[in-house]
Amino acid sequence: MTRVPEVLFVCVHNAGRSQIAAAFLETKAHGRIRVRSAGSAPRETVNPVAVAVMAERGIDLSKAAPKRLSDAGVRAADVVVTMGCGDACPVFAGRTYEDWVLEDPAGKDLETVRRIRDEIERRVDDLVARLAPKA
């Protein structure tokens, strides 16, 4: 049996970018990749505009909840994708780190968050193709 890779998406608040990325990866990987997300300073709720733009794609983020980043979570991941969390993300040997430079959707209008969502989706598509290509 082949091991399923695990991806951890990290942003500061775990309320926008990392939630969008995790939802796209969960949807597109069809169980071929384990997906988690966390934040270095998580908010209490997911950004309602992020929820709205994902609903436009048929993905429900309304029940998602921001989670706190932990060393154990980073150690469990094969790939850690950071999105603006700076030095808050611990670095451990044996993990692959990617930094996705993306605008923070906090406080942005619907059109801007759609553009951010679409860029995240392109990057997630690339990640799926690299980590779990179809046989």
PATIBA-960892 format. One record per atom (N, C-alpha, C, CB): residue number from 1; residue in one letter; atom name; x, y, z. Coordinates in nm, 3 decimals. Glycine has a CB too. Layout:
BEGIN
PALO   seq   type   atom         x         y         z
PALO   NUM      A     CA         X         Y         Z
...
END
This chain:
BEGIN
PALO   seq   type   atom         x         y         z
PALO     1      M      N     0.083    -0.118     0.000
PALO     1      M     CA     0.000     0.000     0.000
PALO     1      M      C     0.088     0.125     0.000
PALO     1      M     CB    -0.095     0.000     0.121
PALO     2      T      N     0.055     0.221    -0.082
PALO     2      T     CA     0.131     0.345    -0.092
PALO     2      T      C     0.084     0.443     0.014
PALO     2      T     CB     0.117     0.406    -0.232
PALO     3      R      N     0.178     0.511     0.076
PALO     3      R     CA     0.148     0.610     0.179
PALO     3      R      C     0.082     0.733     0.117
PALO     3      R     CB     0.277     0.651     0.255
PALO     4      V      N    -0.020     0.785     0.183
PALO     4      V     CA    -0.090     0.904     0.136
PALO     4      V      C    -0.015     1.027     0.190
PALO     4      V     CB    -0.240     0.904     0.182
PALO     5      P      N     0.028     1.119     0.104
PALO     5      P     CA     0.097     1.238     0.153
PALO     5      P      C     0.002     1.329     0.230
PALO     5      P     CB     0.161     1.315     0.037
PALO     6      E      N     0.057     1.407     0.322
PALO     6      E     CA    -0.022     1.500     0.401
PALO     6      E      C     0.028     1.642     0.378
PALO     6      E     CB    -0.015     1.464     0.552
PALO     7      V      N    -0.068     1.732     0.353
PALO     7      V     CA    -0.038     1.873     0.329
PALO     7      V      C    -0.101     1.956     0.440
PALO     7      V     CB    -0.090     1.919     0.189
PALO     8      L      N    -0.024     2.051     0.491
PALO     8      L     CA    -0.071     2.146     0.590
PALO     8      L      C    -0.062     2.286     0.530
PALO     8      L     CB     0.011     2.136     0.722
PALO     9      F      N    -0.176     2.355     0.523
PALO     9      F     CA    -0.180     2.494     0.477
PALO     9      F      C    -0.180     2.584     0.600
PALO     9      F     CB    -0.305     2.521     0.387
PALO    10      V      N    -0.092     2.684     0.601
PALO    10      V     CA    -0.079     2.773     0.716
PALO    10      V      C    -0.086     2.918     0.672
PALO    10      V     CB     0.052     2.745     0.790
PALO    11      C      N    -0.173     2.995     0.736
PALO    11      C     CA    -0.172     3.140     0.724
PALO    11      C      C    -0.193     3.197     0.864
PALO    11      C     CB    -0.282     3.192     0.625
PALO    12      V      N    -0.187     3.325     0.878
PALO    12      V     CA    -0.192     3.385     1.012
PALO    12      V      C    -0.323     3.351     1.084
PALO    12      V     CB    -0.177     3.537     1.002
PALO    13      H      N    -0.435     3.380     1.021
PALO    13      H     CA    -0.564     3.367     1.090
PALO    13      H      C    -0.639     3.238     1.062
PALO    13      H     CB    -0.650     3.482     1.053
PALO    14      N      N    -0.595     3.159     0.966
PALO    14      N     CA    -0.664     3.036     0.926
PALO    14      N      C    -0.813     3.064     0.903
PALO    14      N     CB    -0.646     2.926     1.035
PALO    15      A      N    -0.838     3.179     0.840
PALO    15      A     CA    -0.976     3.221     0.818
PALO    15      A      C    -1.005     3.254     0.672
PALO    15      A     CB    -1.007     3.341     0.904
PALO    16      G      N    -0.904     3.247     0.587
PALO    16      G     CA    -0.922     3.283     0.447
PALO    16      G      C    -0.841     3.194     0.355
PALO    16      G     CB    -0.883     3.428     0.425
PALO    17      R      N    -0.719     3.235     0.325
PALO    17      R     CA    -0.635     3.165     0.227
PALO    17      R      C    -0.618     3.017     0.257
PALO    17      R     CB    -0.499     3.230     0.220
PALO    18      S      N    -0.578     2.984     0.380
PALO    18      S     CA    -0.551     2.843     0.413
PALO    18      S      C    -0.679     2.761     0.413
PALO    18      S     CB    -0.482     2.833     0.549
PALO    19      Q      N    -0.791     2.820     0.452
PALO    19      Q     CA    -0.920     2.748     0.448
PALO    19      Q      C    -0.962     2.722     0.303
PALO    19      Q     CB    -1.030     2.829     0.522
PALO    20      I      N    -0.945     2.822     0.217
PALO    20      I     CA    -0.979     2.806     0.075
PALO    20      I      C    -0.892     2.697     0.014
PALO    20      I     CB    -0.960     2.940    -0.002
PALO    21      A      N    -0.761     2.704     0.039
PALO    21      A     CA    -0.669     2.605    -0.018
PALO    21      A      C    -0.702     2.464     0.031
PALO    21      A     CB    -0.524     2.640     0.019
PALO    22      A      N    -0.726     2.449     0.160
PALO    22      A     CA    -0.757     2.316     0.214
PALO    22      A      C    -0.886     2.262     0.153
PALO    22      A     CB    -0.769     2.322     0.368
PALO    23      A      N    -0.985     2.347     0.138
PALO    23      A     CA    -1.113     2.301     0.081
PALO    23      A      C    -1.096     2.259    -0.065
PALO    23      A     CB    -1.219     2.412     0.091
PALO    24      F      N    -1.021     2.336    -0.142
PALO    24      F     CA    -0.996     2.297    -0.280
PALO    24      F      C    -0.919     2.165    -0.287
PALO    24      F     CB    -0.918     2.407    -0.354
PALO    25      L      N    -0.814     2.152    -0.205
PALO    25      L     CA    -0.733     2.030    -0.210
PALO    25      L      C    -0.815     1.909    -0.168
PALO    25      L     CB    -0.610     2.044    -0.121
PALO    26      E      N    -0.893     1.923    -0.064
PALO    26      E     CA    -0.979     1.814    -0.019
PALO    26      E      C    -1.073     1.770    -0.132
PALO    26      E     CB    -1.062     1.856     0.106
PALO    27      T      N    -1.130     1.865    -0.202
PALO    27      T     CA    -1.223     1.837    -0.311
PALO    27      T      C    -1.155     1.773    -0.431
PALO    27      T     CB    -1.293     1.965    -0.353
PALO    28      K      N    -1.038     1.824    -0.466
PALO    28      K     CA    -0.971     1.781    -0.589
PALO    28      K      C    -0.886     1.655    -0.573
PALO    28      K     CB    -0.885     1.892    -0.639
PALO    29      A      N    -0.839     1.627    -0.451
PALO    29      A     CA    -0.749     1.513    -0.431
PALO    29      A      C    -0.824     1.381    -0.419
PALO    29      A     CB    -0.665     1.534    -0.308
PALO    30      H      N    -0.953     1.385    -0.390
PALO    30      H     CA    -1.035     1.263    -0.381
PALO    30      H      C    -0.971     1.156    -0.292
PALO    30      H     CB    -1.058     1.205    -0.520
PALO    31      G      N    -0.922     1.199    -0.175
PALO    31      G     CA    -0.865     1.105    -0.080
PALO    31      G      C    -0.722     1.064    -0.106
PALO    31      G     CB    -0.948     0.985    -0.077
PALO    32      R      N    -0.661     1.115    -0.211
PALO    32      R     CA    -0.523     1.078    -0.243
PALO    32      R      C    -0.421     1.160    -0.166
PALO    32      R     CB    -0.498     1.095    -0.391
PALO    33      I      N    -0.468     1.266    -0.098
PALO    33      I     CA    -0.384     1.352    -0.015
PALO    33      I      C    -0.461     1.384     0.112
PALO    33      I     CB    -0.342     1.484    -0.092
PALO    34      R      N    -0.395     1.375     0.227
PALO    34      R     CA    -0.456     1.420     0.353
PALO    34      R      C    -0.437     1.571     0.362
PALO    34      R     CB    -0.394     1.346     0.479
PALO    35      V      N    -0.538     1.640     0.409
PALO    35      V     CA    -0.535     1.787     0.408
PALO    35      V      C    -0.569     1.842     0.546
PALO    35      V     CB    -0.633     1.842     0.303
PALO    36      R      N    -0.491     1.941     0.589
PALO    36      R     CA    -0.520     2.014     0.712
PALO    36      R      C    -0.483     2.160     0.692
PALO    36      R     CB    -0.445     1.953     0.834
PALO    37      S      N    -0.536     2.246     0.779
PALO    37      S     CA    -0.498     2.386     0.777
PALO    37      S      C    -0.491     2.437     0.919
PALO    37      S     CB    -0.597     2.470     0.692
PALO    38      A      N    -0.414     2.545     0.939
PALO    38      A     CA    -0.398     2.602     1.072
PALO    38      A      C    -0.349     2.746     1.059
PALO    38      A     CB    -0.300     2.518     1.158
PALO    39      G      N    -0.354     2.817     1.171
PALO    39      G     CA    -0.307     2.955     1.172
PALO    39      G      C    -0.221     2.984     1.292
PALO    39      G     CB    -0.424     3.049     1.169
PALO    40      S      N    -0.128     3.076     1.277
PALO    40      S     CA    -0.041     3.114     1.388
PALO    40      S      C    -0.115     3.200     1.490
PALO    40      S     CB     0.082     3.189     1.335
PALO    41      A      N    -0.219     3.271     1.445
PALO    41      A     CA    -0.304     3.352     1.534
PALO    41      A      C    -0.448     3.340     1.482
PALO    41      A     CB    -0.257     3.505     1.539
PALO    42      P      N    -0.510     3.223     1.500
PALO    42      P     CA    -0.640     3.198     1.436
PALO    42      P      C    -0.752     3.290     1.486
PALO    42      P     CB    -0.680     3.055     1.460
PALO    43      R      N    -0.839     3.324     1.393
PALO    43      R     CA    -0.961     3.401     1.425
PALO    43      R      C    -1.062     3.306     1.487
PALO    43      R     CB    -1.020     3.472     1.296
PALO    44      E      N    -1.175     3.360     1.526
PALO    44      E     CA    -1.281     3.276     1.580
PALO    44      E      C    -1.365     3.212     1.471
PALO    44      E     CB    -1.370     3.356     1.672
PALO    45      T      N    -1.375     3.278     1.356
PALO    45      T     CA    -1.457     3.227     1.246
PALO    45      T      C    -1.387     3.246     1.113
PALO    45      T     CB    -1.595     3.296     1.244
PALO    46      V      N    -1.432     3.172     1.015
PALO    46      V     CA    -1.380     3.187     0.879
PALO    46      V      C    -1.438     3.315     0.818
PALO    46      V     CB    -1.414     3.062     0.790
PALO    47      N      N    -1.359     3.384     0.740
PALO    47      N     CA    -1.399     3.507     0.672
PALO    47      N      C    -1.527     3.481     0.591
PALO    47      N     CB    -1.285     3.559     0.580
PALO    48      P      N    -1.635     3.555     0.617
PALO    48      P     CA    -1.762     3.530     0.546
PALO    48      P      C    -1.751     3.552     0.395
PALO    48      P     CB    -1.869     3.621     0.602
PALO    49      V      N    -1.661     3.637     0.350
PALO    49      V     CA    -1.644     3.656     0.206
PALO    49      V      C    -1.576     3.533     0.146
PALO    49      V     CB    -1.562     3.786     0.176
PALO    50      A      N    -1.484     3.471     0.220
PALO    50      A     CA    -1.423     3.345     0.174
PALO    50      A      C    -1.528     3.236     0.165
PALO    50      A     CB    -1.308     3.302     0.268
PALO    51      V      N    -1.617     3.230     0.263
PALO    51      V     CA    -1.727     3.133     0.260
PALO    51      V      C    -1.813     3.156     0.136
PALO    51      V     CB    -1.814     3.144     0.390
PALO    52      A      N    -1.842     3.282     0.107
PALO    52      A     CA    -1.928     3.316    -0.008
PALO    52      A      C    -1.864     3.278    -0.141
PALO    52      A     CB    -1.960     3.465    -0.008
PALO    53      V      N    -1.735     3.308    -0.160
PALO    53      V     CA    -1.673     3.279    -0.289
PALO    53      V      C    -1.654     3.129    -0.309
PALO    53      V     CB    -1.538     3.350    -0.301
PALO    54      M      N    -1.638     3.054    -0.202
PALO    54      M     CA    -1.628     2.909    -0.216
PALO    54      M      C    -1.765     2.848    -0.243
PALO    54      M     CB    -1.566     2.847    -0.089
PALO    55      A      N    -1.869     2.906    -0.186
PALO    55      A     CA    -2.006     2.859    -0.216
PALO    55      A      C    -2.036     2.874    -0.364
PALO    55      A     CB    -2.110     2.936    -0.131
PALO    56      E      N    -1.980     2.977    -0.427
PALO    56      E     CA    -1.997     2.995    -0.571
PALO    56      E      C    -1.941     2.877    -0.649
PALO    56      E     CB    -1.929     3.124    -0.617
PALO    57      R      N    -1.846     2.806    -0.592
PALO    57      R     CA    -1.784     2.688    -0.654
PALO    57      R      C    -1.843     2.558    -0.601
PALO    57      R     CB    -1.633     2.689    -0.630
PALO    58      G      N    -1.948     2.569    -0.519
PALO    58      G     CA    -2.013     2.449    -0.466
PALO    58      G      C    -1.941     2.387    -0.348
PALO    58      G     CB    -2.026     2.349    -0.573
PALO    59      I      N    -1.854     2.462    -0.283
PALO    59      I     CA    -1.779     2.412    -0.168
PALO    59      I      C    -1.826     2.487    -0.044
PALO    59      I     CB    -1.625     2.428    -0.188
PALO    60      D      N    -1.871     2.413     0.057
PALO    60      D     CA    -1.929     2.471     0.177
PALO    60      D      C    -1.823     2.489     0.286
PALO    60      D     CB    -2.044     2.385     0.229
PALO    61      L      N    -1.788     2.613     0.315
PALO    61      L     CA    -1.695     2.643     0.424
PALO    61      L      C    -1.768     2.695     0.548
PALO    61      L     CB    -1.591     2.746     0.378
PALO    62      S      N    -1.901     2.692     0.545
PALO    62      S     CA    -1.978     2.754     0.654
PALO    62      S      C    -1.956     2.685     0.789
PALO    62      S     CB    -2.124     2.752     0.619
PALO    63      K      N    -1.916     2.560     0.788
PALO    63      K     CA    -1.895     2.488     0.913
PALO    63      K      C    -1.747     2.476     0.950
PALO    63      K     CB    -1.958     2.350     0.904
PALO    64      A      N    -1.660     2.531     0.866
PALO    64      A     CA    -1.516     2.526     0.893
PALO    64      A      C    -1.483     2.616     1.011
PALO    64      A     CB    -1.434     2.568     0.768
PALO    65      A      N    -1.382     2.577     1.086
PALO    65      A     CA    -1.340     2.656     1.202
PALO    65      A      C    -1.188     2.673     1.201
PALO    65      A     CB    -1.386     2.588     1.335
PALO    66      P      N    -1.140     2.793     1.223
PALO    66      P     CA    -0.996     2.814     1.232
PALO    66      P      C    -0.934     2.732     1.345
PALO    66      P     CB    -0.965     2.963     1.253
PALO    67      K      N    -0.812     2.684     1.319
PALO    67      K     CA    -0.740     2.601     1.415
PALO    67      K      C    -0.602     2.661     1.440
PALO    67      K     CB    -0.728     2.455     1.365
PALO    68      R      N    -0.549     2.637     1.559
PALO    68      R     CA    -0.417     2.689     1.595
PALO    68      R      C    -0.307     2.598     1.541
PALO    68      R     CB    -0.404     2.702     1.750
PALO    69      L      N    -0.204     2.659     1.488
PALO    69      L     CA    -0.085     2.589     1.441
PALO    69      L      C    -0.012     2.527     1.559
PALO    69      L     CB     0.008     2.684     1.362
PALO    70      S      N     0.032     2.402     1.541
PALO    70      S     CA     0.109     2.334     1.645
PALO    70      S      C     0.233     2.269     1.585
PALO    70      S     CB     0.023     2.229     1.718
PALO    71      D      N     0.334     2.250     1.667
PALO    71      D     CA     0.454     2.180     1.621
PALO    71      D      C     0.418     2.040     1.573
PALO    71      D     CB     0.559     2.173     1.733
PALO    72      A      N     0.329     1.972     1.646
PALO    72      A     CA     0.289     1.836     1.608
PALO    72      A      C     0.223     1.835     1.470
PALO    72      A     CB     0.194     1.777     1.713
PALO    73      G      N     0.143     1.935     1.441
PALO    73      G     CA     0.079     1.943     1.310
PALO    73      G      C     0.179     1.960     1.198
PALO    73      G     CB    -0.019     2.057     1.308
PALO    74      V      N     0.281     2.040     1.222
PALO    74      V     CA     0.385     2.060     1.121
PALO    74      V      C     0.466     1.931     1.106
PALO    74      V     CB     0.478     2.179     1.160
PALO    75      R      N     0.499     1.866     1.216
PALO    75      R     CA     0.577     1.740     1.209
PALO    75      R      C     0.502     1.631     1.133
PALO    75      R     CB     0.610     1.691     1.352
PALO    76      A      N     0.370     1.631     1.141
PALO    76      A     CA     0.289     1.528     1.075
PALO    76      A      C     0.280     1.549     0.924
PALO    76      A     CB     0.150     1.525     1.134
PALO    77      A      N     0.305     1.670     0.879
PALO    77      A     CA     0.288     1.703     0.737
PALO    77      A      C     0.410     1.666     0.655
PALO    77      A     CB     0.258     1.851     0.721
PALO    78      D      N     0.385     1.625     0.532
PALO    78      D     CA     0.493     1.604     0.436
PALO    78      D      C     0.525     1.735     0.365
PALO    78      D     CB     0.454     1.495     0.333
PALO    79      V      N     0.420     1.812     0.336
PALO    79      V     CA     0.434     1.941     0.269
PALO    79      V      C     0.363     2.046     0.353
PALO    79      V     CB     0.375     1.936     0.124
PALO    80      V      N     0.434     2.154     0.382
PALO    80      V     CA     0.377     2.267     0.456
PALO    80      V      C     0.375     2.386     0.360
PALO    80      V     CB     0.460     2.299     0.586
PALO    81      V      N     0.255     2.436     0.335
PALO    81      V     CA     0.239     2.550     0.246
PALO    81      V      C     0.205     2.670     0.333
PALO    81      V     CB     0.128     2.525     0.138
PALO    82      T      N     0.295     2.768     0.336
PALO    82      T     CA     0.272     2.888     0.415
PALO    82      T      C     0.220     2.999     0.325
PALO    82      T     CB     0.401     2.932     0.486
PALO    83      M      N     0.138     3.085     0.384
PALO    83      M     CA     0.077     3.196     0.310
PALO    83      M      C     0.080     3.320     0.398
PALO    83      M     CB    -0.069     3.163     0.266
PALO    84      G      N     0.194     3.382     0.408
PALO    84      G     CA     0.203     3.507     0.481
PALO    84      G      C     0.216     3.493     0.631
PALO    84      G     CB     0.087     3.587     0.452
PALO    85      C      N     0.259     3.378     0.681
PALO    85      C     CA     0.269     3.365     0.827
PALO    85      C      C     0.409     3.397     0.877
PALO    85      C     CB     0.230     3.225     0.871
PALO    86      G      N     0.497     3.439     0.790
PALO    86      G     CA     0.631     3.482     0.831
PALO    86      G      C     0.708     3.374     0.904
PALO    86      G     CB     0.620     3.602     0.919
PALO    87      D      N     0.770     3.413     1.012
PALO    87      D     CA     0.854     3.321     1.089
PALO    87      D      C     0.775     3.241     1.191
PALO    87      D     CB     0.962     3.396     1.159
PALO    88      A      N     0.643     3.255     1.194
PALO    88      A     CA     0.561     3.186     1.294
PALO    88      A      C     0.555     3.035     1.273
PALO    88      A     CB     0.421     3.242     1.293
PALO    89      C      N     0.584     2.989     1.153
PALO    89      C     CA     0.574     2.847     1.122
PALO    89      C      C     0.706     2.778     1.156
PALO    89      C     CB     0.539     2.825     0.973
PALO    90      P      N     0.702     2.679     1.246
PALO    90      P     CA     0.825     2.607     1.279
PALO    90      P      C     0.875     2.527     1.160
PALO    90      P     CB     0.803     2.514     1.399
PALO    91      V      N     1.006     2.513     1.152
PALO    91      V     CA     1.068     2.440     1.042
PALO    91      V      C     1.134     2.314     1.098
PALO    91      V     CB     1.172     2.529     0.966
PALO    92      F      N     1.098     2.200     1.040
PALO    92      F     CA     1.154     2.072     1.081
PALO    92      F      C     1.214     2.002     0.960
PALO    92      F     CB     1.046     1.984     1.147
PALO    93      A      N     1.323     1.934     0.982
PALO    93      A     CA     1.388     1.859     0.875
PALO    93      A      C     1.293     1.753     0.820
PALO    93      A     CB     1.518     1.794     0.925
PALO    94      G      N     1.306     1.724     0.693
PALO    94      G     CA     1.228     1.618     0.631
PALO    94      G      C     1.093     1.662     0.577
PALO    94      G     CB     1.207     1.511     0.729
PALO    95      R      N     1.059     1.787     0.594
PALO    95      R     CA     0.934     1.838     0.537
PALO    95      R      C     0.967     1.927     0.419
PALO    95      R     CB     0.852     1.917     0.644
PALO    96      T      N     0.876     1.931     0.325
PALO    96      T     CA     0.890     2.021     0.211
PALO    96      T      C     0.810     2.146     0.244
PALO    96      T     CB     0.842     1.955     0.077
PALO    97      Y      N     0.871     2.262     0.227
PALO    97      Y     CA     0.804     2.389     0.255
PALO    97      Y      C     0.788     2.468     0.125
PALO    97      Y     CB     0.884     2.472     0.360
PALO    98      E      N     0.669     2.523     0.109
PALO    98      E     CA     0.642     2.613    -0.002
PALO    98      E      C     0.581     2.738     0.056
PALO    98      E     CB     0.547     2.547    -0.110
PALO    99      D      N     0.622     2.853     0.007
PALO    99      D     CA     0.561     2.979     0.051
PALO    99      D      C     0.484     3.036    -0.067
PALO    99      D     CB     0.669     3.080     0.104
PALO   100      W      N     0.353     3.040    -0.052
PALO   100      W     CA     0.267     3.096    -0.156
PALO   100      W      C     0.240     3.241    -0.120
PALO   100      W     CB     0.133     3.015    -0.172
PALO   101      V      N     0.297     3.333    -0.197
PALO   101      V     CA     0.275     3.475    -0.175
PALO   101      V      C     0.140     3.511    -0.235
PALO   101      V     CB     0.391     3.561    -0.236
PALO   102      L      N     0.044     3.535    -0.147
PALO   102      L     CA    -0.093     3.565    -0.187
PALO   102      L      C    -0.147     3.680    -0.102
PALO   102      L     CB    -0.184     3.440    -0.173
PALO   103      E      N    -0.225     3.764    -0.164
PALO   103      E     CA    -0.289     3.873    -0.091
PALO   103      E      C    -0.382     3.816     0.016
PALO   103      E     CB    -0.368     3.964    -0.188
PALO   104      D      N    -0.386     3.880     0.132
PALO   104      D     CA    -0.475     3.839     0.240
PALO   104      D      C    -0.617     3.886     0.207
PALO   104      D     CB    -0.427     3.897     0.378
PALO   105      P      N    -0.717     3.796     0.206
PALO   105      P     CA    -0.853     3.837     0.174
PALO   105      P      C    -0.925     3.913     0.285
PALO   105      P     CB    -0.933     3.717     0.139
PALO   106      A      N    -0.866     3.924     0.402
PALO   106      A     CA    -0.931     3.993     0.514
PALO   106      A      C    -0.964     4.137     0.476
PALO   106      A     CB    -0.841     3.991     0.641
PALO   107      G      N    -1.092     4.173     0.490
PALO   107      G     CA    -1.136     4.308     0.463
PALO   107      G      C    -1.148     4.345     0.316
PALO   107      G     CB    -1.045     4.402     0.527
PALO   108      K      N    -1.129     4.249     0.229
PALO   108      K     CA    -1.134     4.277     0.085
PALO   108      K      C    -1.275     4.255     0.031
PALO   108      K     CB    -1.034     4.188     0.009
PALO   109      D      N    -1.303     4.318    -0.082
PALO   109      D     CA    -1.434     4.305    -0.146
PALO   109      D      C    -1.446     4.171    -0.217
PALO   109      D     CB    -1.458     4.420    -0.245
PALO   110      L      N    -1.568     4.138    -0.257
PALO   110      L     CA    -1.599     4.009    -0.319
PALO   110      L      C    -1.514     3.983    -0.444
PALO   110      L     CB    -1.747     4.004    -0.356
PALO   111      E      N    -1.500     4.082    -0.529
PALO   111      E     CA    -1.424     4.062    -0.654
PALO   111      E      C    -1.276     4.032    -0.625
PALO   111      E     CB    -1.435     4.187    -0.743
PALO   112      T      N    -1.218     4.099    -0.528
PALO   112      T     CA    -1.078     4.074    -0.492
PALO   112      T      C    -1.062     3.934    -0.436
PALO   112      T     CB    -1.028     4.178    -0.391
PALO   113      V      N    -1.154     3.891    -0.350
PALO   113      V     CA    -1.145     3.758    -0.290
PALO   113      V      C    -1.167     3.651    -0.397
PALO   113      V     CB    -1.248     3.742    -0.176
PALO   114      R      N    -1.250     3.678    -0.496
PALO   114      R     CA    -1.265     3.583    -0.608
PALO   114      R      C    -1.132     3.565    -0.681
PALO   114      R     CB    -1.374     3.631    -0.707
PALO   115      R      N    -1.061     3.675    -0.703
PALO   115      R     CA    -0.932     3.669    -0.772
PALO   115      R      C    -0.832     3.588    -0.689
PALO   115      R     CB    -0.876     3.813    -0.800
PALO   116      I      N    -0.831     3.610    -0.557
PALO   116      I     CA    -0.742     3.534    -0.467
PALO   116      I      C    -0.780     3.386    -0.470
PALO   116      I     CB    -0.750     3.589    -0.322
PALO   117      R      N    -0.910     3.358    -0.463
PALO   117      R     CA    -0.959     3.219    -0.470
PALO   117      R      C    -0.911     3.150    -0.597
PALO   117      R     CB    -1.114     3.216    -0.464
PALO   118      D      N    -0.923     3.219    -0.710
PALO   118      D     CA    -0.885     3.159    -0.837
PALO   118      D      C    -0.736     3.130    -0.844
PALO   118      D     CB    -0.926     3.250    -0.952
PALO   119      E      N    -0.654     3.220    -0.788
PALO   119      E     CA    -0.510     3.196    -0.784
PALO   119      E      C    -0.478     3.077    -0.694
PALO   119      E     CB    -0.435     3.322    -0.736
PALO   120      I      N    -0.544     3.068    -0.581
PALO   120      I     CA    -0.524     2.953    -0.492
PALO   120      I      C    -0.563     2.824    -0.563
PALO   120      I     CB    -0.607     2.970    -0.362
PALO   121      E      N    -0.674     2.826    -0.635
PALO   121      E     CA    -0.716     2.705    -0.707
PALO   121      E      C    -0.612     2.661    -0.809
PALO   121      E     CB    -0.851     2.730    -0.777
PALO   122      R      N    -0.553     2.756    -0.882
PALO   122      R     CA    -0.447     2.721    -0.979
PALO   122      R      C    -0.329     2.653    -0.908
PALO   122      R     CB    -0.397     2.847    -1.055
PALO   123      R      N    -0.292     2.707    -0.794
PALO   123      R     CA    -0.178     2.650    -0.721
PALO   123      R      C    -0.213     2.513    -0.663
PALO   123      R     CB    -0.135     2.744    -0.609
PALO   124      V      N    -0.335     2.496    -0.617
PALO   124      V     CA    -0.379     2.366    -0.566
PALO   124      V      C    -0.380     2.263    -0.679
PALO   124      V     CB    -0.519     2.376    -0.501
PALO   125      D      N    -0.426     2.300    -0.796
PALO   125      D     CA    -0.424     2.209    -0.911
PALO   125      D      C    -0.282     2.160    -0.938
PALO   125      D     CB    -0.482     2.277    -1.036
PALO   126      D      N    -0.186     2.251    -0.932
PALO   126      D     CA    -0.046     2.215    -0.953
PALO   126      D      C     0.003     2.121    -0.842
PALO   126      D     CB     0.042     2.341    -0.957
PALO   127      L      N    -0.036     2.149    -0.718
PALO   127      L     CA     0.004     2.065    -0.605
PALO   127      L      C    -0.050     1.923    -0.620
PALO   127      L     CB    -0.044     2.126    -0.473
PALO   128      V      N    -0.176     1.911    -0.658
PALO   128      V     CA    -0.235     1.778    -0.680
PALO   128      V      C    -0.160     1.704    -0.790
PALO   128      V     CB    -0.385     1.791    -0.717
PALO   129      A      N    -0.129     1.773    -0.898
PALO   129      A     CA    -0.058     1.709    -1.009
PALO   129      A      C     0.080     1.659    -0.966
PALO   129      A     CB    -0.045     1.806    -1.126
PALO   130      R      N     0.145     1.731    -0.875
PALO   130      R     CA     0.278     1.690    -0.829
PALO   130      R      C     0.274     1.580    -0.724
PALO   130      R     CB     0.351     1.808    -0.774
PALO   131      L      N     0.177     1.588    -0.631
PALO   131      L     CA     0.176     1.495    -0.518
PALO   131      L      C     0.097     1.367    -0.543
PALO   131      L     CB     0.121     1.564    -0.398
PALO   132      A      N    -0.005     1.377    -0.625
PALO   132      A     CA    -0.093     1.261    -0.646
PALO   132      A      C    -0.143     1.256    -0.789
PALO   132      A     CB    -0.213     1.264    -0.548
PALO   133      P      N    -0.051     1.242    -0.884
PALO   133      P     CA    -0.097     1.235    -1.023
PALO   133      P      C    -0.185     1.114    -1.045
PALO   133      P     CB     0.021     1.231    -1.120
PALO   134      K      N    -0.281     1.130    -1.133
PALO   134      K     CA    -0.370     1.018    -1.163
PALO   134      K      C    -0.292     0.909    -1.234
PALO   134      K     CB    -0.490     1.063    -1.250
PALO   135      A      N    -0.326     0.785    -1.203
PALO   135      A     CA    -0.255     0.670    -1.263
PALO   135      A      C    -0.288     0.658    -1.410
PALO   135      A     CB    -0.291     0.539    -1.191
END
